[in-house]
Amino acid sequence: MSSIRRALTAWLVVPLGILAVIAGAAFYAGVRGALVHQFDATLRARAVTIEAATRWDGHKVDLDMTAETMPWYQPGPECEYFTLSEAHDRRMIAASTSLGGSGLPEIDATDSTVLDVRLPDGRMGRMSLHLFRPPPDEELELPGKEAVRTQALATAPWLRLIVAMPRASLDRTLSTIGWALALVCASGMVLLLGAIRFGLARGLRPLRQVSDRVAGIDAGTLSTRLPLEESPEELRSVCERINGLLERLDDAIGRERRFISAAAHELRTPIAELRSLLEVALLLPRKPHEATEVFSEALRVTLRAGAFVDTLLTLARQSRAGASLDATVLAVEPMLRERVRRHEIAFGVPIGTVSCEFEPETRAWANPAALSSIFDNLISNALEHSTDPGSIRCFLGTAGDRTVVEIRNRATELTDQTLDAIFEPFWRRDSARSNQNHVGLGLTVSRMLAQAMGGDLAARLEESDLLVIRLSLAQAAAGSTALAVDK
């Protein structure tokens, strides 16, 4: 598993290490260039010394050099070398005693140059080539010898001087500097790695604290929130998202607990009624017609409890993630008219109490059973709870590419604050809590069924006491064949 700390350490150490290596290499190259330049300057100074000791008397070249003045050209472990010859025919004029009769490597260059060579004794060294014309002998400076001096200047030959020095001292110095740089870089990288790890440990401590706090949250402590003020700016948005998630989880678990509590309460009532009926029936002997009444009442209670359980099962099936219903093209108007008429009869109100306004030939993509259940819940809810049954209005039409059904009724006990609660499981207005014919799941199931068909069910208040419940479904294309639904 990847680690942020290891990744950050690698992303910091590797580039910094590369920069350190580049910087060390650049520094070493600069120091090496300076030392080599200084070494070559010493080599050129040796050549200048020999040039200064060389004279031309008009007939031959004289080299005024002794072992005492230039002891480094004598045989020895640290000896140096030189050769002096004519440039045009390479005729040897003089050579250092340290050569012992051997010669230096030939240089094909025709101009002054410096290069690395292997010396006659096997050591590595640097060799410098110089071309020059020797000045006249000092005796030609005496009075009366001006003509001879002029002739000597004109006839002075071009000489080829090669000076060589062992570079062991230079290599030792460069090696020492190189190892010192390598040691400094290695030590620096170790210290840098330690500093980065320490800094990351301190810098990532808030992340660890957030992780520990989140790990300590369970179902009983969902009300815990991560402190935003104490969180670094980089973690603040993460903490906000976690707090939002905790709030949603807390709300969801709270709804689940309320759901379980309400379901238990709703089931306890019919079970208590059924138990009472049976206990009373067993307590005293009853006549056949009295027993029939008790059994009928027990059956009614049992059927109500069974209907409640069926509603719970429907709610559970539709609450699954991704639950959907098969939809087909339906002619909405006939079904809606039939459901309105049946509920008017069931509630004992005159036919036409619910004022209907329908657009003909209105079609929608829906599931017949689900849509019928939604209509039953909406119409019965309006007839059951409306303060003025004559104010109930039912509208069927279209809005854009949607088929819309709206049911309007007066509801004086609802407010904007309690409007969203009507879709929560088991929610009922105070005046309806004593009515055991309703368990407070009708609108909850209706919204889930609508969403499972790709639609929506929403509510709003108009004129402060006019409840409008709006069902929106996908509209079917005009002229499409509608499914005939058995009324």
Number of C-alpha atoms within 10 A of each C-alpha: 3 6 8 11 15 12 11 14 17 15 11 14 19 14 11 15 18 11 12 18 17 12 13 17 15 12 15 17 14 12 15 19 12 12 16 17 12 13 17 18 12 13 21 19 13 20 20 15 13 18 21 14 14 20 19 22 21 20 10 12 21 16 17 12 14 10 11 9 9 14 15 18 22 19 15 10 9 15 18 24 23 24 19 23 19 18 17 10 9 11 12 13 16 14 21 22 19 21 20 11 8 12 14 18 13 8 14 7 9 11 10 13 13 18 12 14 19 16 21 16 12 9 13 17 20 19 26 22 24 19 19 15 18 22 20 24 17 11 10 18 12 9 7 9 12 12 10 15 22 13 14 21 18 11 15 20 20 14 24 24 24 24 25 29 26 23 21 13 12 16 16 11 13 18 13 12 16 19 11 12 17 16 12 14 18 15 12 14 18 13 12 17 19 13 12 19 17 12 13 16 14 11 14 13 12 15 16 12 13 18 11 11 13 18 9 11 14 10 10 9 11 20 14 16 17 18 12 15 8 10 17 13 11 9 15 16 13 15 20 15 12 16 20 13 13 21 16 13 15 18 14 12 15 13 14 13 12 15 16 13 13 17 17 11 12 19 17 13 14 21 15 12 15 21 13 13 17 14 11 13 15 10 9 8 10 13 9 9 9 12 13 12 12 18 16 12 15 20 13 14 20 16 13 18 20 14 13 21 15 12 16 16 12 14 19 12 13 20 15 9 7 7 13 17 16 11 17 17 20 25 23 28 19 16 18 21 14 14 17 24 17 14 18 19 11 10 11 9 15 11 13 11 16 24 16 15 14 17 12 12 15 21 28 25 24 27 19 21 11 20 23 19 16 22 22 19 17 21 24 19 16 25 22 13 17 20 16 12 17 16 17 22 19 21 18 20 20 19 9 8 13 18 21 23 22 20 23 25 26 24 18 13 14 18 14 12 7 11 14 13 15 18 21 18 23 23 20 18 15 9 9 15 14 10 10 13 10 17 22 22 20 24 22 19 25 25 20 25 28 23 18 21 22 16 19 18 22 15 16 16 18 11 7 14 17 18 24 21 19 19 24 22 24 21 21 21 13 10 8 11 13 17 13 12 13 6 8
